[in-house]
Amino acid sequence: MIKKLVQVVLAIVILGLCYVIYNQISTPIRFEKETAQRKAVVIDRIKDIRAAERAFKTKYQHFTADFDSLINFVLNEELEFERKIVDEDDSVGMALLKKAGKKNVEKFTMPAIDTVFGAKKLTPEQVAKLRYVPFTNDQREFILEAAQLTTGSGVVVPVVECRVPYKQFLDTIEYRQEVINLIDNEENNFNRYAGVKFGDINAANNEAGNWED
């Protein structure tokens, strides 16, 4: 009876050890996979914010730090474009334009929402949610800042920065230690922002994203 009880206890201990070993091996793999998946979604949205900011700057010559202004711009305003009236190789058409005293350019406008995101089309509902960080149930917003920097030569340069730290969109409950380790590694070993961001409020960098490094 005692021998059988010992065997049962040993079996439970072995199963427990197997679980611990499996968990130690599988947890980093699962964390890395989930982190990659979540980052991809966050990057996709922050790219849309960047596209909207660049279009806003094209129209107003500065960026905005206000999501209400940015979203209103995309939903309700238009952008102006130019196109050639005739092909420049069309000598007859060019001659007629010259005779009429016209330039071979005409201006036209299009709704911002139809042009800002290129081939990617966002619905008004999706645009309205640009400010929210994915995986937060619309409870947390991206940090958005804008400024005007003056260079040493006196040139004024608009700059923008949009960011979200890892702890805002990664699973800090199931992977608490893994997130802590990731942040520590980014900040102390690589000396870089522990999260996803584009632009730099302190320097003009063409709105580069840190995922593009």
TABEL-V547651 format. One line per field, one symbol per residue. ss: DSSP state (h for helix, s for strand, l for the rest). psi: psi as a letter, one per 20 degrees, with the letter a starting at -180 (. if undefined). A space follows every 50 residues. Layout:
ss = ???
psi = ???
This chain:
ss = lhhhhhhhhhhhhhhhhhhhhhhhhhhhhhhhhhhhhhhhhhhhhhhhhh hhhhhhhhhhllllllhhhhhhhhhhlsssssslllllllhhhhhhhhhl lllllsssssshhhhllllllllhhhhhlllsllllllllslssssssss lllllsssssssssshhhhllllllhhhhhhhhhhhhhhlllllsssssl llllllllshhhl
psi = ggghggggghgggghggggggghhghghggggghgggghggghghhhhgg ggghhghhhijrrqjohgggghgghirqqprqqqgqpiinhgghghgghi kqqlpqqrqqpghihgjchppqrhghghjhhppqjjkkiqqqppqqrpqp rhjjppppqqpprpqhihirnjghlghhggggggggghhilrpmbpqqap iiqokkkqqiij.
